[in-house]
């Protein structure tokens, strides 16, 4: 323990602010999506990723990597979306192990209905609270954290 680099008071303040803000923001966004569209936040993000993909489809492994989600967690969420008719799955013709998630027309409509309220909530609870300089600092700082953690490959 003698080699431990303990957090300074300012570093501890930053860490605690990050923990509280991320938990509270996630709670607000989750509730807003549930109330407005019946979607969970992970389900909304799946629909967003699929809508941005060519032909509205992605391999499940690519989708899991992009969402920073486990394959089993993604499978559960896609199953729920599939039951609701918002997503369908298709097998890869060149790789029997490959499965694609495909956005349906109903999924695209649900996303189009959910997006305005979600964006308004993100703006109200995060973007409009910060100055442009703070937004840049958050994006740069958390972007660096994300890049370093992705490089670890875990």
C-alpha positions in Angstrom: 0.0 0.0 0.0 3.0 2.3 0.4 3.2 2.7 -3.4 -0.4 3.6 -3.9 -1.0 7.0 -5.5 -4.0 8.1 -3.5 -6.4 10.6 -5.1 -5.9 14.3 -4.2 -8.9 16.2 -2.9 -9.5 17.6 -6.4 -9.1 14.2 -8.0 -11.6 12.7 -5.5 -14.0 15.6 -6.2 -13.8 14.8 -10.0 -14.3 11.1 -9.4 -17.3 11.6 -7.1 -18.8 14.1 -9.5 -18.4 11.6 -12.3 -20.0 8.8 -10.4 -23.0 10.9 -9.2 -23.6 12.6 -12.5 -23.4 9.4 -14.6 -25.7 7.5 -12.3 -28.3 10.4 -12.1 -28.1 11.1 -15.8 -28.6 7.4 -16.7 -31.6 7.2 -14.3 -33.2 10.3 -15.9 -32.6 9.1 -19.4 -33.8 5.6 -18.7 -37.0 7.0 -17.1 -37.7 9.4 -19.9 -37.3 6.7 -22.6 -39.5 4.3 -20.6 -42.2 6.9 -20.1 -42.2 8.2 -23.7 -41.5 5.2 -25.8 -41.5 2.0 -23.6 -37.8 1.5 -24.6 -34.9 0.9 -22.3 -31.8 3.0 -22.8 -29.9 0.0 -24.2 -32.7 -0.8 -26.6 -32.8 2.8 -27.8 -29.1 2.8 -28.4 -29.4 -0.5 -30.4 -32.1 1.2 -32.6 -29.8 4.2 -33.1 -26.8 2.1 -34.1 -28.9 0.0 -36.5 -30.5 3.1 -38.1 -27.1 4.6 -38.8 -25.8 1.4 -40.3 -25.9 0.6 -44.0 -29.2 -1.2 -44.8 -30.1 -0.8 -41.1 -28.2 -3.9 -40.1 -25.1 -4.9 -38.1 -23.5 -8.2 -37.1 -24.3 -8.9 -33.5 -20.6 -8.9 -32.5 -20.1 -5.5 -34.1 -23.2 -4.2 -32.4 -22.0 -5.5 -29.0 -18.6 -3.9 -29.5 -20.0 -0.6 -30.5 -22.4 -0.5 -27.6 -19.8 -1.7 -25.1 -22.1 -4.5 -24.1 -21.6 -8.2 -23.4 -22.9 -10.6 -26.1 -25.4 -12.1 -23.7 -26.7 -8.7 -22.7 -27.1 -7.7 -26.3 -28.8 -10.9 -27.1 -31.3 -10.3 -24.4 -32.1 -6.7 -25.5 -32.3 -7.8 -29.2 -34.7 -10.6 -28.2 -36.9 -8.0 -26.5 -36.8 -5.8 -29.5 -37.5 -8.7 -31.8 -40.6 -9.7 -29.7 -41.8 -6.1 -30.1 -41.3 -6.3 -33.9 -38.7 -3.6 -33.9 -35.8 -5.7 -34.9 -35.4 -9.0 -36.7 -32.4 -11.3 -37.0 -30.9 -12.9 -40.1 -28.1 -15.3 -40.5 -25.0 -14.5 -42.5 -24.9 -16.3 -45.8 -21.1 -16.7 -45.7 -20.6 -17.5 -42.0 -23.0 -19.9 -40.3 -22.0 -18.5 -36.9 -22.7 -14.9 -38.0 -26.0 -13.3 -37.0 -27.2 -9.8 -38.0 -29.6 -7.6 -36.2 -31.9 -5.8 -38.7 -34.0 -2.7 -38.0 -37.6 -3.2 -39.1 -39.9 -0.4 -40.4 -41.7 -0.5 -37.1 -38.3 -0.1 -35.3 -37.4 2.9 -37.5 -40.8 4.5 -36.7 -40.4 3.9 -32.9 -36.9 5.4 -33.0 -38.2 8.4 -34.9 -40.9 8.8 -32.3 -38.5 8.4 -29.4 -35.6 10.5 -30.6 -37.0 14.0 -30.1 -37.8 13.4 -26.4 -34.5 11.7 -25.8 -32.5 14.5 -27.4 -34.5 17.0 -25.4 -33.7 15.1 -22.2 -30.0 14.8 -23.0 -29.9 18.6 -23.8 -31.8 19.5 -20.6 -29.8 17.3 -18.2 -26.3 17.6 -19.7 -25.6 19.7 -22.8 -27.5 22.9 -21.7 -26.1 22.7 -18.2 -22.5 23.0 -19.5 -20.6 25.8 -21.2 -19.2 25.2 -24.6 -15.7 24.9 -23.0 -17.0 22.4 -20.5 -18.6 20.3 -23.2 -15.3 20.3 -25.1 -13.4 19.3 -21.9 -15.9 16.5 -21.1 -15.7 15.2 -24.7 -11.9 15.3 -24.8 -11.4 13.9 -21.4 -13.9 11.0 -21.6 -12.9 10.4 -25.1 -9.3 9.8 -23.9 -10.5 7.5 -21.1 -12.6 5.5 -23.7 -9.7 5.2 -26.1 -7.3 3.9 -23.4 -9.8 1.4 -22.0 -10.6 0.1 -25.5 -6.9 -0.3 -26.1 -6.8 -2.6 -23.2 -9.2 -4.9 -25.1 -11.1 -6.1 -22.1 
